[in-house]
C-alpha cells in the first residue's frame, strides 16, 4: 500500500514539476528577448536625446551669431532677416531645453534571478517605455508644430505675412523629423502585446481560482 501511495504521489507531482520547468523555460526565453529589446531601446533613446539637444543647441548658437554679427550668407542683412534668425534661435533654444529637461528615458529593470519575476518586471518596463514613447511622439510632433506656428505669428505681426510664412515653411519639417526619428518600437510592441498579456493573466488567475476550489 505504501508503494502504491508513493507511485500515486509521484504521478501527481511529476506533471506539476514538468509544467513548472516548462513555464520557467518560457519565462527565461521571454526575459532574454524583452531585456535585449529594452537595452537597445534605451541606447537609442540616449542617442536621440543627445543628437537633438546638440543639433538644436548648435542651430540656436549659429543663428544667434548671425544676428549679432549682422551676417547674412545668402544676401543682404535687413530687418526681416535679422528678426527671422532671432526667432529661429529662440525656437531652437526651446527645442534644446526640452531635450535636456524632458529627455526620453527607457528603464531596464535589474535581474532578480527568477525568470518569471523578471518577465513581470520587464513587461511593466516595456509598458512604461511604450507610454513614454507615445507621449514623447505626440508632444514632440504637436509641440514642434505649435512652436513653429507661434514663431511664424510673431514674424507675421512684426514684419509681414510672407516673412512669417517663409519661416514656417523652412522650420516646419524639423518637427516631424524630430518626432519620427524618436524610438517608437516599445510603443508598437506594447500596443501589440498588451491585449494578449491581459488575456494570459486573466486565464492564469482563473486557473488558480479553479485549482484552489478543486482542492
ABEGO torsion letter per residue (X at the ends): XAAAAAAAAAAAAAAAAAAAAAAAAAAAAAAAAAAAAAAAAAAAAAAAAAAAAAAAAAAAAAAAAAAAAGBBAAEBBBAAAAAAAAAAAAAAAAAAAAAAABBBBBBBBBBAGBAAAAAAAAAAAAAAAAAAAAAAAAAAAAAAAAAAAAAAAAAAAABBAAAAAAAAAAAAAAAAAAAAABBAAAAAAAAAAAAAAAAAAAAAAAAAAAAAAAX
